[in-house]
Amino acid sequence: MALKVHVMGNPGLPALFCVHGFASNAQIWRPLAEVLGDRFALHAVDLPGCGESPAGDDDLDAVIDELLRSAPVGAIWVGWSLGGMLALAAAARAAPRMVSGVVTVASSPKFLASTDWPAGVPQELFDAVYAGTDDVAGTLRRFAGLELKGCASGELRQQLKWLQTHAQLPAPDRSTLRAELDWLAQLDVRSVLGKLPVPVRHVLAGQDAVLPVACADAIASLTGRPGEVSVLAEAPHALSLTHAPALAQVVDALWQQLRRPTLQSRVAQAFSKAATAYEQRALLQRRLAFQLLERLPAAGATESVRTVLDLGCGTGYCLPALQQACPQARVIGLDLASGMLAQARARWGDRFEWICAPAEHMPLGDASVDLIYSSLALQWCDSFSAALAEIHRVLKPGGTVLLNTLAEGTLRELAEAWATVDDLDHVHRFPSAQALLAQVDATLWTVDWQSCADEVDHHPDIRSLANAIKGVGAHHMQSARAGLGGRRAVQAWMAAMERFRTPEGLPARYRVLSLRLTRRPD
């Protein structure tokens, strides 16, 4: 099943991969291409049986796979209505770096209403549309009216003529319409919202006559990220046609976000810079690492272990202990920061293997590792769930993961002191322990042990505390716009920190979530 992809604009520009909705075709994206043509190339696909794509397999999984094969690598996916659901499903399935981001347009993560999703389309309305597909021309005419209902009256006739002439011809047949309705009924991508390793934006229409307006609030509640959801108050369902400039602004903003330095790039730079003094200053980190090592499987249980990975190995101080626990194993140290690995190589040479790579994209084979150990590394990933998915991929069924990571409450006193000075993010925001645990899929993992506790280091003065944090590379800011705020702001922060002083000194708090997981058999 080869899908027709229309390239609108200069193919050398950054790519958008655009997926249309029910009873439409790729031409619905022409107005957006006219607005974005100097900045992006729109690769607009015709779904099976639509536009210039031949009818093909009605199997939903096959369609999603073919969309992934048809899309440019690294494109931002833009999906309208059904296309938005397909884009989210594809992004959840995509190989690393295949999809850069997703914009859904007048799209719901679940089309049909249910007791746990009242913001969907009523079943009786859906059934009526399905039955009406015996009259293809009538279905197309009625649906075009629904898509543009709420459109400004002076533009309605012109927009309706354009949609019917360009985005509904050649007309799909009954089997194509019914296949698309079946996909709308089958798709439920609520579980991937908030968990994709790429940024997502949802654009809803305030005058939508297809989706209930309440869908916007439902999506915001589901993701926990209301900033990802916007509503164009005057737009109808076919907003890619009627409100292309407003939609283009959302795409532009997402592109600008993708161009900014990622959390991982800032982390790699900060930890590389701290590498030479890391072991002298990272006393708490070493203590937590060796406490975690005590949770390794018993000696008899490691006899069959042949490959061990220290994920986020830093300067490699835990690798000898891992080798001692698993004497028959090949031991690999992986870290994002090249400076850390340079220190590790200088100390340990070729005794261990070394890999410089992010946790979300490890150059290791599927099911190739028996035991993964990771101490205070995963909190610096762009996406904890993506890192956990990659860990699951490289770990053998029955293999063990032993990890700890930082949770909300870490450096709490520093953040509270800064909050008295300004409203910038001077301290990285960590997710709560509950949010992290929610990302451990019980169908994939058995939780053998878990713990969440605060570890507090105390320092005699501000300089000692700041040096300890900087010395381990953990001083980078979550937001690139948040600087130290000048000498006066720093002085105000130092004064505010004094209220947290105890007889032991000024606190640097680390809330540590620790887990031992076993990968369930496939």
C-alpha positions as CSV (number, residue, x, y, z in Angstrom):
1,M,0.0,0.0,0.0
2,A,1.9,3.1,-1.3
3,L,0.4,6.4,-0.2
4,K,0.6,9.5,-2.3
5,V,2.5,12.3,-0.7
6,H,2.2,15.8,-2.1
7,V,5.1,18.1,-1.4
8,M,3.9,21.7,-1.1
9,G,6.8,24.1,-1.0
10,N,10.6,23.9,-1.2
11,P,11.7,20.3,-0.3
12,G,14.9,21.6,1.2
13,L,13.0,23.4,4.0
14,P,12.1,21.8,7.4
15,A,9.4,19.2,6.9
16,L,5.8,19.1,8.1
17,F,4.0,15.8,7.6
18,C,0.3,16.6,7.3
19,V,-2.5,14.0,7.7
20,H,-6.0,14.9,6.7
21,G,-9.3,13.9,8.3
22,F,-12.4,12.0,7.5
23,A,-13.9,12.3,3.9
24,S,-11.1,14.6,2.8
25,N,-7.7,14.5,1.1
26,A,-4.3,16.2,1.2
27,Q,-5.5,19.4,-0.6
28,I,-7.1,20.6,2.7
29,W,-3.5,21.7,3.7
30,R,-3.1,24.1,0.7
31,P,-4.1,27.2,2.7
32,L,-1.6,26.3,5.4
33,A,1.1,25.7,2.8
34,E,0.5,29.2,1.4
35,V,1.1,30.7,4.8
36,L,4.2,28.6,5.8
37,G,5.7,28.1,2.3
38,D,8.7,30.3,3.0
39,R,9.6,28.4,6.1
40,F,8.4,24.8,5.7
41,A,7.8,22.1,3.1
42,L,4.4,20.5,3.7
43,H,4.4,16.8,2.9
44,A,0.7,16.2,2.7
45,V,-0.4,12.6,2.5
46,D,-3.6,11.1,0.9
47,L,-5.0,8.4,3.2
48,P,-5.9,5.1,1.5
49,G,-8.8,5.5,-1.0
50,C,-8.5,9.4,-0.8
51,G,-7.2,11.8,-3.3
52,E,-4.5,10.0,-5.4
53,S,-3.8,7.1,-3.0
54,P,-5.3,3.8,-4.0
55,A,-7.6,2.0,-1.7
56,G,-5.6,-0.5,0.4
57,D,-5.7,-2.6,3.5
58,D,-8.3,-1.4,6.0
59,D,-6.2,-2.7,8.9
60,L,-5.4,0.3,11.2
61,D,-2.0,-0.9,12.2
62,A,-1.0,-1.3,8.6
63,V,-2.1,2.2,7.8
64,I,-0.1,3.7,10.7
65,D,3.0,1.7,9.6
66,E,2.6,3.0,6.1
67,L,2.3,6.6,7.3
68,L,5.6,6.2,9.2
69,R,7.2,4.8,6.0
70,S,5.8,7.7,4.0
71,A,6.9,10.5,6.4
72,P,10.2,12.4,6.2
73,V,12.5,11.6,9.0
74,G,12.4,14.2,11.8
75,A,9.2,15.9,10.5
76,I,6.7,17.7,12.7
77,W,3.4,15.8,12.2
78,V,0.3,17.9,11.8
79,G,-3.0,16.0,11.9
80,W,-6.5,17.3,11.4
81,S,-9.4,15.4,13.1
82,L,-8.8,11.7,12.3
83,G,-5.4,12.7,11.1
84,G,-4.5,14.0,14.5
85,M,-5.4,10.7,16.2
86,L,-3.3,8.9,13.6
87,A,-0.4,11.3,14.2
88,L,-0.4,10.6,17.9
89,A,-0.7,6.8,17.4
90,A,2.2,7.0,14.9
91,A,4.4,9.1,17.2
92,A,3.9,6.6,20.0
93,R,5.1,3.8,17.7
94,A,7.9,5.7,15.9
95,A,11.5,4.9,16.1
96,P,13.7,7.5,17.9
97,R,14.1,10.8,16.0
98,M,11.5,9.8,13.4
99,V,8.9,12.3,14.7
100,S,10.1,15.7,16.0
101,G,6.7,16.9,17.3
102,V,3.0,16.7,16.8
103,V,0.3,19.3,16.3
104,T,-3.3,18.0,16.4
105,V,-6.0,20.2,14.8
106,A,-9.6,19.9,15.8
107,S,-8.9,16.4,17.0
108,S,-9.8,14.3,20.0
109,P,-7.7,11.5,21.5
110,K,-10.9,9.4,21.6
111,F,-13.6,10.2,19.1
112,L,-16.6,8.4,20.5
113,A,-18.2,9.4,23.8
114,S,-18.1,6.9,26.7
115,T,-18.6,6.9,30.5
116,D,-14.9,7.7,31.0
117,W,-14.8,10.2,28.0
118,P,-18.0,12.3,27.9
119,A,-16.2,14.8,25.6
120,G,-16.6,12.6,22.6
121,V,-19.2,12.3,19.8
122,P,-22.4,10.5,20.8
123,Q,-22.7,6.9,19.5
124,E,-26.1,7.5,18.0
125,L,-24.8,10.4,15.9
126,F,-21.9,8.2,14.8
127,D,-24.2,5.4,13.8
128,A,-26.3,7.7,11.8
129,V,-23.3,9.0,9.8
130,Y,-22.2,5.4,9.3
131,A,-25.6,4.3,7.9
132,G,-25.7,7.3,5.7
133,T,-22.5,6.3,3.8
134,D,-24.7,4.4,1.4
135,D,-25.3,7.8,-0.1
136,V,-21.7,8.9,-0.7
137,A,-22.5,12.3,-2.3
138,G,-25.0,13.1,0.5
139,T,-22.5,12.2,3.2
140,L,-19.8,14.4,1.7
141,R,-22.3,17.3,1.3
142,R,-23.6,17.0,4.9
143,F,-20.2,16.6,6.4
144,A,-18.8,19.6,4.5
145,G,-21.6,21.7,6.0
146,L,-20.8,20.4,9.5
147,E,-17.1,21.1,9.1
148,L,-17.8,24.7,8.2
149,K,-20.7,25.3,10.5
150,G,-19.8,28.4,12.6
151,C,-17.7,29.9,9.8
152,A,-18.3,33.6,9.2
153,S,-21.4,34.0,7.1
154,G,-19.7,36.1,4.5
155,E,-17.1,33.4,3.9
156,L,-19.2,30.3,4.2
157,R,-20.2,29.9,0.5
158,Q,-16.7,30.5,-0.7
159,Q,-15.1,28.2,1.8
160,L,-17.7,25.5,1.2
161,K,-17.1,25.6,-2.6
162,W,-13.4,25.4,-2.1
163,L,-13.6,22.4,0.3
164,Q,-16.0,20.5,-2.0
165,T,-14.0,21.3,-5.1
166,H,-10.5,20.7,-3.8
167,A,-10.6,18.6,-0.6
168,Q,-13.4,16.2,-1.5
169,L,-12.5,15.4,-5.1
170,P,-11.9,12.8,-6.3
171,A,-14.7,11.6,-4.0
172,P,-13.9,8.6,-1.8
173,D,-16.2,5.6,-2.1
174,R,-18.4,4.0,0.5
175,S,-15.8,1.4,1.6
176,T,-13.2,4.2,2.2
177,L,-15.6,6.3,4.2
178,R,-16.6,3.3,6.3
179,A,-13.0,2.3,6.9
180,E,-12.2,5.8,8.1
181,L,-15.2,5.7,10.4
182,D,-14.0,2.3,11.8
183,W,-10.6,3.9,12.5
184,L,-12.3,6.8,14.4
185,A,-14.2,4.2,16.5
186,Q,-11.1,2.1,17.1
187,L,-8.5,4.7,17.9
188,D,-8.0,5.7,21.6
189,V,-4.7,7.5,22.1
190,R,-5.5,8.9,25.6
191,S,-2.8,6.7,27.1
192,V,0.0,8.3,25.1
193,L,-0.9,11.9,25.9
194,G,1.7,13.5,28.2
195,K,4.0,10.5,27.7
196,L,5.3,11.0,24.2
197,P,9.1,11.8,24.0
198,V,8.3,14.8,21.6
199,P,6.4,18.0,22.2
200,V,2.7,18.1,21.4
201,R,0.3,20.9,20.7
202,H,-3.5,20.6,20.5
203,V,-5.5,23.3,18.6
204,L,-9.3,23.1,19.0
205,A,-12.1,25.0,17.3
206,G,-14.5,27.1,19.4
207,Q,-17.3,26.8,16.9
208,D,-16.7,23.1,16.2
209,A,-19.9,21.3,15.2
210,V,-18.2,17.9,15.0
211,L,-16.3,17.7,18.3
212,P,-17.8,18.9,21.6
213,V,-16.1,22.1,22.8
214,A,-15.5,20.4,26.2
215,C,-12.9,18.3,24.4
216,A,-10.3,21.1,25.0
217,D,-10.7,21.0,28.8
218,A,-10.7,17.2,28.8
219,I,-7.4,17.1,26.9
220,A,-5.8,19.7,29.2
221,S,-6.9,17.7,32.2
222,L,-5.7,14.4,30.7
223,T,-2.2,15.7,29.9
224,G,-1.8,17.9,32.9
225,R,-0.3,20.5,30.6
226,P,-2.9,23.2,29.8
227,G,-0.3,25.2,28.0
228,E,-0.3,22.6,25.2
229,V,-3.9,23.2,24.4
230,S,-5.3,26.3,22.6
231,V,-8.8,27.1,21.3
232,L,-9.5,29.3,18.3
233,A,-12.8,30.8,19.5
234,E,-14.2,31.8,16.1
235,A,-13.0,28.7,14.2
236,P,-15.1,25.9,12.8
237,H,-14.0,22.2,12.6
238,A,-12.2,22.8,9.3
239,L,-9.9,25.4,10.9
240,S,-6.9,24.4,8.7
241,L,-8.9,25.9,5.9
242,T,-10.5,28.9,7.6
243,H,-7.8,29.8,10.1
244,A,-4.5,28.8,8.5
245,P,-2.6,31.9,9.8
246,A,-3.5,31.1,13.4
247,L,-2.6,27.5,13.0
248,A,0.7,28.6,11.4
249,Q,1.6,30.5,14.5
250,V,1.3,27.3,16.6
251,V,3.5,25.4,14.2
252,D,6.1,28.3,14.2
253,A,6.1,28.3,18.0
254,L,6.7,24.6,18.2
255,W,9.5,24.8,15.7
256,Q,11.2,27.5,17.7
257,Q,10.9,25.3,20.8
258,L,12.5,22.5,19.0
259,R,15.4,24.7,17.9
260,R,16.2,25.8,21.5
261,P,18.9,23.8,23.3
262,T,17.4,20.7,24.9
263,L,17.6,19.8,28.5
264,Q,20.0,17.0,27.6
265,S,22.4,19.3,25.7
266,R,22.6,21.6,28.7
267,V,23.1,18.7,31.1
268,A,25.9,17.2,28.9
269,Q,27.7,20.5,28.9
270,A,27.3,21.1,32.6
271,F,28.4,17.7,33.6
272,S,31.4,17.7,31.2
273,K,32.5,20.9,32.7
274,A,32.3,19.5,36.2
275,A,34.0,16.2,35.3
276,T,37.5,16.9,36.7
277,A,36.3,17.7,40.2
278,Y,33.2,15.5,40.2
279,E,34.5,12.7,42.5
280,Q,35.8,15.1,45.1
281,R,32.6,17.0,45.3
282,A,29.9,14.4,44.6
283,L,30.0,12.8,48.0
284,L,26.2,12.5,48.4
285,Q,26.0,11.1,44.9
286,R,28.6,8.4,45.7
287,R,26.8,7.5,48.9
288,L,23.5,7.1,47.1
289,A,25.1,5.1,44.4
290,F,26.7,2.6,46.7
291,Q,23.5,2.3,48.7
292,L,21.7,1.4,45.5
293,L,24.4,-1.2,44.8
294,E,23.4,-3.0,48.0
295,R,20.1,-3.8,46.2
296,L,21.8,-5.8,43.5
297,P,20.5,-9.4,43.1
298,A,22.1,-11.9,45.4
299,A,25.4,-13.4,44.2
300,G,23.8,-16.7,43.1
301,A,21.3,-14.8,41.0
302,T,24.0,-13.1,38.9
303,E,25.8,-16.2,37.6
304,S,23.9,-16.1,34.4
305,V,24.3,-12.3,33.9
306,R,26.5,-11.8,30.8
307,T,26.0,-8.0,30.1
308,V,25.7,-5.2,32.6
309,L,25.1,-1.6,31.8
310,D,25.8,1.4,34.1
311,L,23.4,4.0,32.5
312,G,24.7,7.4,33.4
313,C,28.0,6.0,34.7
314,G,29.7,9.4,35.2
315,T,33.4,8.9,36.0
316,G,32.8,5.2,36.3
317,Y,33.2,4.7,40.1
318,C,30.5,2.1,40.3
319,L,31.8,-0.1,37.5
320,P,34.3,-2.1,39.6
321,A,31.5,-3.0,42.1
322,L,29.3,-4.1,39.2
323,Q,32.1,-6.2,37.8
324,Q,32.7,-7.8,41.2
325,A,29.0,-8.6,41.5
326,C,28.8,-10.1,38.0
327,P,32.3,-11.5,37.4
328,Q,31.4,-13.3,34.2
329,A,29.8,-10.2,32.6
330,R,30.7,-7.7,30.0
331,V,30.4,-4.3,31.8
332,I,29.4,-1.2,29.8
333,G,29.5,2.4,31.0
334,L,27.2,4.8,29.1
335,D,26.9,8.5,29.7
336,L,25.6,11.6,27.9
337,A,28.6,13.8,28.9
338,S,31.8,13.2,26.9
339,G,33.8,14.9,29.6
340,M,32.7,12.4,32.2
341,L,33.6,9.5,29.9
342,A,37.0,11.0,29.3
343,Q,37.7,11.0,33.1
344,A,36.4,7.4,33.3
345,R,38.6,6.2,30.4
346,A,41.6,8.0,32.0
347,R,41.1,6.1,35.2
348,W,39.9,2.7,34.0
349,G,41.2,2.4,30.5
350,D,39.9,-0.6,28.5
351,R,38.9,-2.6,31.5
352,F,35.3,-1.6,30.7
353,E,33.5,-0.6,27.5
354,W,32.4,3.1,27.1
355,I,29.5,4.6,25.1
356,C,28.6,8.3,24.8
357,A,24.8,8.4,24.1
358,P,21.5,9.6,25.7
359,A,19.4,7.2,27.7
360,E,16.6,7.5,25.2
361,H,18.7,6.5,22.2
362,M,21.1,3.8,23.2
363,P,23.2,2.1,20.4
364,L,22.5,-1.3,21.9
365,G,20.6,-4.2,20.4
366,D,17.1,-5.3,21.4
367,A,17.1,-7.6,24.5
368,S,20.9,-7.5,24.7
369,V,21.5,-6.5,28.4
370,D,20.8,-8.6,31.5
371,L,21.2,-6.0,34.2
372,I,20.9,-2.2,34.1
373,Y,22.1,0.0,36.9
374,S,21.4,3.7,36.9
375,S,22.1,6.1,39.8
376,L,20.9,9.7,39.6
377,A,20.9,9.9,35.8
378,L,17.4,9.6,34.5
379,Q,16.2,12.9,36.0
380,W,18.2,14.7,33.4
381,C,16.5,13.0,30.5
382,D,14.0,15.0,28.4
383,S,11.5,12.3,29.0
384,F,11.5,9.7,31.8
385,S,8.9,7.6,30.0
386,A,11.0,7.5,26.8
387,A,14.1,6.5,28.7
388,L,12.2,3.7,30.4
389,A,10.9,2.5,27.1
390,E,14.4,2.4,25.7
391,I,15.6,0.5,28.8
392,H,12.8,-2.0,28.3
393,R,13.9,-2.4,24.6
394,V,17.5,-3.2,25.4
395,L,16.8,-5.3,28.5
396,K,16.2,-9.1,28.2
397,P,12.9,-10.5,29.4
398,G,13.4,-11.3,33.0
399,G,16.2,-8.8,33.3
400,T,16.6,-6.4,36.2
401,V,16.7,-2.6,36.4
402,L,18.1,-1.0,39.5
403,L,17.7,2.8,39.4
404,N,17.3,5.9,41.5
405,T,16.2,9.3,40.3
406,L,15.4,12.7,41.7
407,A,11.8,13.7,42.4
408,E,9.8,16.9,43.3
409,G,11.2,18.3,46.6
410,T,14.8,18.2,45.4
411,L,16.6,21.4,46.2
412,R,13.3,22.6,47.7
413,E,14.9,25.2,50.0
414,L,16.9,26.7,47.2
415,A,13.7,27.0,45.1
416,E,11.7,28.5,47.9
417,A,14.5,31.1,48.6
418,W,14.6,32.1,45.0
419,A,10.8,32.4,45.0
420,T,11.1,35.3,47.4
421,V,13.3,37.1,44.9
422,D,11.6,36.7,41.5
423,D,9.3,34.4,39.5
424,L,12.0,32.8,37.3
425,D,12.9,29.1,37.3
426,H,16.4,29.0,38.9
427,V,16.1,25.4,40.0
428,H,15.1,22.5,37.8
429,R,11.6,21.3,38.3
430,F,11.5,17.6,38.9
431,P,8.3,15.5,38.5
432,S,6.6,14.1,41.6
433,A,7.4,10.5,42.7
434,Q,3.8,9.7,42.0
435,A,4.0,11.0,38.5
436,L,7.2,9.0,37.9
437,L,5.7,5.8,39.3
438,A,2.6,6.3,37.1
439,Q,4.9,5.9,34.0
440,V,6.1,2.4,35.1
441,D,3.7,0.3,33.0
442,A,2.5,-2.7,35.1
443,T,2.1,-4.7,31.9
444,L,5.8,-4.4,31.2
445,W,7.4,-4.3,34.6
446,T,7.2,-6.0,38.0
447,V,8.2,-3.6,40.8
448,D,10.3,-5.7,43.1
449,W,11.2,-2.9,45.5
450,Q,10.7,0.8,45.8
451,S,11.6,3.6,48.2
452,C,11.3,7.4,48.3
453,A,13.3,9.3,50.9
454,D,15.0,12.7,51.4
455,E,18.8,12.8,51.6
456,V,20.1,16.1,52.9
457,D,23.6,17.5,52.7
458,H,24.5,20.4,55.0
459,H,27.0,23.1,54.2
460,P,28.6,25.8,56.4
461,D,27.9,28.7,54.0
462,I,26.4,29.7,50.7
463,R,29.7,29.4,48.8
464,S,30.2,25.8,50.0
465,L,26.6,24.9,49.1
466,A,26.8,26.5,45.6
467,N,30.1,24.9,44.9
468,A,28.8,21.4,45.8
469,I,25.9,21.8,43.4
470,K,28.0,23.3,40.6
471,G,30.8,20.8,41.2
472,V,28.5,17.9,40.3
473,G,27.0,19.6,37.2
474,A,23.5,19.9,38.7
475,H,23.4,23.7,38.6
476,H,22.0,24.1,35.1
477,M,18.6,25.8,34.9
478,Q,15.5,24.3,33.6
479,S,14.7,27.3,31.5
480,A,17.4,29.0,29.3
481,R,15.8,32.4,30.1
482,A,16.3,32.1,33.8
483,G,19.7,33.5,34.8
484,L,21.1,34.4,38.2
485,G,19.3,37.7,38.1
486,G,22.3,40.0,38.8
487,R,24.3,40.6,42.0
488,R,21.4,42.2,43.8
489,A,19.1,39.2,43.2
490,V,21.9,36.8,44.3
491,Q,22.4,38.7,47.5
492,A,18.6,38.6,48.2
493,W,18.6,34.9,47.5
494,M,21.6,34.4,49.9
495,A,19.7,36.3,52.6
496,A,16.6,34.2,52.0
497,M,18.5,31.0,52.3
498,E,19.6,31.8,55.9
499,R,16.1,31.1,57.2
500,F,16.6,27.5,56.3
501,R,19.9,27.2,58.3
502,T,19.9,24.5,61.0
503,P,22.7,23.7,63.5
504,E,24.1,21.4,60.9
505,G,24.3,24.2,58.3
506,L,22.5,25.2,55.1
507,P,20.6,22.2,53.5
508,A,20.8,20.8,50.0
509,R,17.9,18.4,49.8
510,Y,17.6,15.5,47.3
511,R,14.3,13.6,47.2
512,V,15.3,10.2,45.8
513,L,13.0,7.7,44.3
514,S,14.6,4.2,44.1
515,L,13.2,1.2,42.2
516,R,14.2,-2.3,41.3
517,L,12.2,-3.5,38.3
518,T,12.0,-6.8,36.4
519,R,11.1,-6.8,32.8
520,R,8.1,-9.1,32.3
521,P,8.2,-11.8,29.6
522,D,6.9,-10.7,26.2
